[in-house]
Amino acid sequence: MSINRSMTAALIVGITLPAGSMADILRVPGGDPEVVVLDDGPTRGMSMPQVEQHFGEPHTRVPAVGEPPISRWDYQSFSVYFEHDRVLHAVAQQAR
């Protein structure tokens, strides 16, 4: 991951977490970003198999694009973004 991408990712989430921490979920209600910490969410650095084992089969798997390759798995209440096969971020779905 390039330094610019790393800095952008840290700014998007607002905090950088060590592996094994609680998950940060970025929620954007009404356009104002809010970081919500989930006690039992996907954590940065988890592998795809670990996410699938813990949270089950995602509703949607969006193929990787770009370099480094970034892919997304959509679950009912959140999406998980991966770089290669590791979690970058989990983002809460907007209430419908």
Residue pairs with C-beta under 8 A, 6 or more apart in sequence:
1 9
1 68
1 83
5 68
9 88
9 89
10 16
12 26
12 89
13 24
13 26
13 35
13 89
14 24
14 26
14 33
14 35
15 24
15 35
16 44
17 23
17 24
17 43
17 44
19 43
19 44
19 45
20 43
20 45
21 43
21 44
22 37
22 38
22 39
22 41
22 43
23 37
23 38
23 40
23 41
23 42
23 43
23 44
23 90
24 35
24 36
24 37
24 38
24 44
24 89
24 90
25 35
25 36
25 37
25 38
25 41
25 78
25 90
25 91
25 92
26 33
26 34
26 35
26 36
26 89
26 91
26 92
27 33
27 34
27 35
27 36
27 91
27 92
27 94
28 34
28 94
29 94
36 92
38 90
41 78
41 90
42 51
42 54
42 55
42 78
42 80
42 87
42 90
43 87
44 86
44 87
44 88
44 89
45 86
45 87
46 54
46 86
46 87
47 85
47 86
47 87
48 73
48 82
48 85
48 86
51 73
51 80
51 87
52 58
55 75
55 80
56 75
58 73
58 74
58 75
58 80
59 74
59 75
59 76
60 72
60 73
60 74
61 71
61 72
61 73
61 74
62 71
62 72
62 73
62 74
63 71
64 70
64 71
64 82
65 71
68 83
68 84
69 83
69 84
70 81
70 82
70 83
70 88
71 81
71 82
72 79
72 80
72 81
72 82
73 79
73 80
73 82
74 93
75 93
76 93
77 92
77 93
78 90
78 91
78 92
78 93
79 90
79 91
79 93
80 87
80 89
80 90
80 91
81 87
81 88
81 89
81 90
81 91
82 88
